[in-house]
């Protein structure tokens, strides 16, 4: 799928993704729930490496403990 088709499916234009941040809104009332800033390729690769490292530790936590943490985060 071409890049432009992905943007169109997400309701975005290339102009909205260049220079500055991307506002994420809730469809419930249209209020902003997050603001995402663009990252360089190096920053994105570092974040992906950190996530992979965290996953290696997270998967060693027993499932009931992971479930409890997810439940607590949801409260």
Wavefront OBJ file of the C-alpha trace (Angstrom):
o trace
v 0.000 0.000 0.000
v 1.509 3.370 -0.974
v 2.405 5.851 1.773
v -0.190 8.336 0.525
v -2.938 5.693 0.749
v -2.019 4.929 4.364
v -2.198 8.627 5.239
v -5.535 8.995 3.467
v -6.951 5.954 5.290
v -5.896 7.551 8.585
v -7.485 10.864 7.598
v -4.118 12.647 7.416
v -2.239 14.687 4.851
v 1.524 14.868 4.349
v 1.414 18.528 5.443
v 0.044 17.490 8.844
v 3.062 15.259 9.417
v 5.843 17.698 8.584
v 7.354 20.135 11.047
v 5.620 20.262 14.369
v 3.479 17.772 16.177
v 0.485 15.591 15.426
v -2.586 16.048 17.598
v -4.472 12.885 18.575
v -8.125 13.434 19.425
v -10.820 11.220 20.848
v -13.847 10.561 18.652
v -16.032 10.772 21.753
v -15.899 14.561 22.054
v -13.044 15.689 19.805
v -10.786 16.687 22.693
v -7.039 16.242 22.395
v -5.722 13.194 24.247
v -2.113 13.253 23.035
v 0.354 15.267 20.997
v 3.004 13.346 19.080
v 6.247 14.932 17.951
v 8.237 13.752 14.956
v 11.420 11.765 15.596
v 14.533 11.181 13.549
v 15.330 7.715 12.261
v 18.052 7.378 14.916
v 15.617 8.322 17.695
v 13.035 5.851 16.428
v 15.640 3.071 16.211
v 16.773 3.798 19.797
v 13.167 3.656 21.017
v 12.574 0.365 19.199
v 15.754 -1.105 20.738
v 14.611 0.003 24.208
v 11.184 -1.572 23.662
v 12.766 -4.859 22.548
v 14.964 -4.867 25.643
v 12.010 -4.142 27.934
v 10.014 -6.948 26.317
v 12.761 -9.447 27.166
v 12.343 -8.557 30.862
v 8.541 -8.277 30.708
v 8.076 -11.756 29.254
v 9.862 -13.247 32.291
v 7.202 -11.838 34.627
v 4.568 -14.522 35.345
v 1.278 -13.993 33.490
v -0.808 -13.477 36.668
v 1.530 -10.660 37.784
v 1.419 -9.036 34.332
v -2.370 -9.264 34.389
v -2.516 -7.656 37.816
v -0.360 -4.758 36.639
v -2.543 -4.230 33.578
v -5.633 -4.290 35.812
v -4.096 -1.680 38.135
v -3.165 0.549 35.192
v -6.773 0.383 34.016
v -8.138 1.720 37.305
l 1 2 3 4 5 6 7 8 9 10 11 12 13 14 15 16 17 18 19 20 21 22 23 24 25 26 27 28 29 30 31 32 33 34 35 36 37 38 39 40 41 42 43 44 45 46 47 48 49 50 51 52 53 54 55 56 57 58 59 60 61 62 63 64 65 66 67 68 69 70 71 72 73 74 75
